[in-house]
């Protein structure tokens, strides 16, 4: 080998160092891209697919208690209407808060509370609450594209019985609560 063909040792070291530096820069860039993609996917899932909701207050007892967290999925109601018995996360007119309630009436249903008992379409209903309801309500028809919600603890719930809430348009439903995720001893389906 001729002396001309030999790369000086300094240049070889510089070349190796440059390769290492480029590799490190590429690895850092790949990590940053991976983190940005992961964050974006997590954000999209949170915004459009599911969310964890904290239960506040006694209105859903004995099904749910304050400080429990439920898993709410947001996709079901893109394809179907809320159904009788669903536990939904919803908003009330004029409020930015979210509420956890049970669907007890759908469009066309007639609900009434008399003598401490809930009637749905003329039939006594004690499915989710068997006690005496301390409230009366004249026959109320659930409008099209709407639901009627109540808390399972009927006597401690602000819900569709009240004029400030009333039947909710389906677009006020944010999602369906599927199961309790916290605390661990309460994990289970709804």
C-alpha positions as CSV (number, residue, x, y, z in Angstrom):
1,X,0.0,0.0,0.0
2,X,1.3,3.4,-0.9
3,X,1.6,6.2,1.5
4,X,-0.8,8.3,-0.6
5,X,-3.6,5.7,-0.1
6,X,-3.4,5.8,3.6
7,X,-5.8,8.1,5.4
8,X,-4.1,9.8,8.3
9,X,-5.0,8.4,11.6
10,X,-6.5,11.8,12.7
11,X,-8.8,11.7,9.7
12,X,-9.9,8.2,10.5
13,X,-10.7,9.2,14.1
14,X,-12.6,12.2,12.9
15,X,-14.6,10.1,10.5
16,X,-15.5,7.5,13.2
17,X,-16.4,10.3,15.5
18,X,-18.6,11.9,12.9
19,X,-20.3,8.6,12.2
20,X,-21.0,8.1,16.0
21,X,-22.3,11.7,16.3
22,X,-24.6,11.2,13.3
23,X,-25.8,7.9,14.7
24,X,-26.5,9.5,18.1
25,X,-28.3,12.4,16.4
26,X,-30.4,10.0,14.3
27,X,-31.3,8.0,17.5
28,X,-32.3,11.1,19.3
29,X,-34.4,12.2,16.3
30,X,-36.1,8.8,16.2
31,X,-36.9,9.0,20.0
32,X,-38.4,12.4,19.6
33,X,-40.5,11.3,16.6
34,X,-41.7,8.2,18.5
35,X,-42.6,10.3,21.6
36,X,-44.5,12.8,19.5
37,X,-46.4,10.1,17.7
38,X,-47.2,8.3,20.9
39,X,-48.4,11.5,22.5
40,X,-50.6,12.3,19.5
41,X,-52.1,8.8,19.5
42,X,-52.8,9.0,23.2
43,X,-54.4,12.5,22.8
44,X,-56.6,11.3,19.9
45,X,-57.7,8.2,21.9
46,X,-58.6,10.4,24.9
47,X,-60.5,13.0,22.8
48,X,-62.4,10.6,20.5
49,X,-62.4,7.0,21.9
50,X,-62.4,6.8,25.7
51,X,-61.9,8.8,28.9
52,X,-61.8,8.1,32.7
53,X,-64.6,9.9,34.6
54,X,-64.7,10.6,38.3
55,X,-68.0,10.0,40.1
56,X,-69.0,12.9,42.4
57,X,-71.9,12.8,44.8
58,X,-74.4,10.2,45.9
59,X,-76.8,10.3,43.0
60,X,-75.8,6.9,41.5
61,X,-75.6,4.9,44.7
62,X,-75.6,2.0,45.2
63,X,-74.3,1.4,41.7
64,X,-71.5,4.0,41.9
65,X,-70.0,6.0,44.7
66,X,-68.2,9.2,45.0
67,X,-64.5,9.1,44.2
68,X,-64.8,6.0,42.0
69,X,-63.6,6.3,38.4
70,X,-65.4,4.8,35.5
71,X,-64.2,3.9,32.0
72,X,-66.3,5.9,29.4
73,X,-66.1,4.9,25.8
74,X,-67.3,7.5,23.2
75,X,-67.7,5.4,20.1
76,X,-71.0,3.4,20.7
77,X,-73.3,6.4,20.4
78,X,-71.8,7.4,17.0
79,X,-73.6,4.3,15.6
80,X,-76.6,3.8,17.9
81,X,-78.9,5.7,20.3
82,X,-78.6,5.5,24.1
83,X,-80.7,2.6,25.3
84,X,-82.8,2.0,28.4
85,X,-80.6,1.0,31.3
86,X,-77.3,2.5,29.9
87,X,-75.2,4.4,32.4
88,X,-74.2,7.5,30.5
89,X,-71.9,10.5,31.0
90,X,-73.8,13.6,29.9
91,X,-74.0,17.4,30.2
92,X,-77.0,19.3,31.4
93,X,-78.3,22.5,29.7
94,X,-76.4,25.6,30.9
95,X,-73.7,23.6,32.6
96,X,-70.2,22.7,31.7
97,X,-70.0,19.9,34.3
98,X,-70.3,16.2,33.4
99,X,-72.9,14.0,35.1
100,X,-73.2,10.2,35.5
101,X,-76.8,9.1,35.1
102,X,-78.9,6.1,34.0
103,X,-81.1,6.2,30.9
104,X,-84.6,5.4,32.0
105,X,-86.6,6.7,29.0
106,X,-86.0,7.1,25.3
107,X,-87.9,9.0,22.6
108,X,-91.6,8.5,22.7
109,X,-91.7,7.0,26.3
110,X,-94.1,8.6,28.8
111,X,-92.7,8.8,32.3
112,X,-94.6,9.8,35.4
113,X,-93.9,9.7,39.2
114,X,-97.0,9.4,41.4
115,X,-97.4,8.1,44.9
116,X,-93.7,7.7,45.2
117,X,-93.4,5.3,42.2
118,X,-91.9,5.7,38.7
119,X,-94.1,4.7,35.8
120,X,-92.7,4.2,32.3
121,X,-95.4,3.9,29.6
122,X,-98.0,3.2,32.3
123,X,-96.0,0.4,33.9
124,X,-94.5,0.6,37.4
125,X,-90.7,0.5,37.2
126,X,-88.5,-0.4,40.1
127,X,-85.7,-1.8,38.1
128,X,-82.9,0.4,39.5
129,X,-84.6,1.9,42.5
130,X,-87.2,0.1,44.7
131,X,-87.7,2.7,47.4
132,X,-90.2,5.6,47.7
133,X,-89.4,8.5,45.4
134,X,-89.9,11.8,47.3
135,X,-91.0,13.7,44.2
136,X,-94.0,13.8,41.9
137,X,-93.9,14.4,38.1
138,X,-96.8,14.7,35.7
139,X,-96.8,12.4,32.6
140,X,-93.8,13.6,30.5
141,X,-93.2,12.5,26.9
142,X,-89.6,12.1,25.9
143,X,-89.1,14.1,22.7
144,X,-87.5,12.7,19.5
145,X,-83.7,12.3,19.6
146,X,-83.7,12.6,23.4
147,X,-83.4,10.6,26.5
148,X,-84.7,10.8,30.1
149,X,-82.0,10.3,32.7
150,X,-82.2,9.7,36.5
151,X,-79.7,8.8,39.2
152,X,-80.1,5.3,40.8
153,X,-80.4,7.1,44.1
154,X,-83.6,8.8,43.0
155,X,-84.0,11.0,46.1
156,X,-80.5,12.4,45.9
157,X,-80.2,13.1,42.2
158,X,-80.5,16.2,40.0
159,X,-81.8,14.8,36.7
160,X,-84.4,14.9,33.9
161,X,-87.3,15.3,36.4
162,X,-86.3,18.9,37.0
163,X,-87.2,21.8,34.7
164,X,-83.6,23.0,34.7
165,X,-82.5,19.7,33.2
166,X,-85.5,18.0,31.5
167,X,-85.1,15.3,28.8
168,X,-81.7,15.5,27.2
169,X,-81.0,15.7,23.5
170,X,-78.8,12.8,22.4
171,X,-76.0,15.2,21.5
172,X,-75.6,16.0,25.2
173,X,-74.5,12.5,25.9
174,X,-70.7,12.2,25.9
175,X,-70.3,8.5,26.2
176,X,-71.3,5.2,27.8
177,X,-69.8,4.2,31.2
178,X,-68.8,0.5,30.9
179,X,-67.0,-0.4,34.1
180,X,-65.4,0.9,37.3
181,X,-61.7,1.2,37.1
182,X,-60.9,2.6,40.5
183,X,-60.6,1.8,43.4
184,X,-59.2,-1.7,42.6
185,X,-61.5,-3.5,45.0
186,X,-64.5,-2.1,43.0
187,X,-63.3,-2.9,39.5
188,X,-66.1,-4.4,37.5
189,X,-68.7,-3.9,34.9
190,X,-71.8,-1.7,35.1
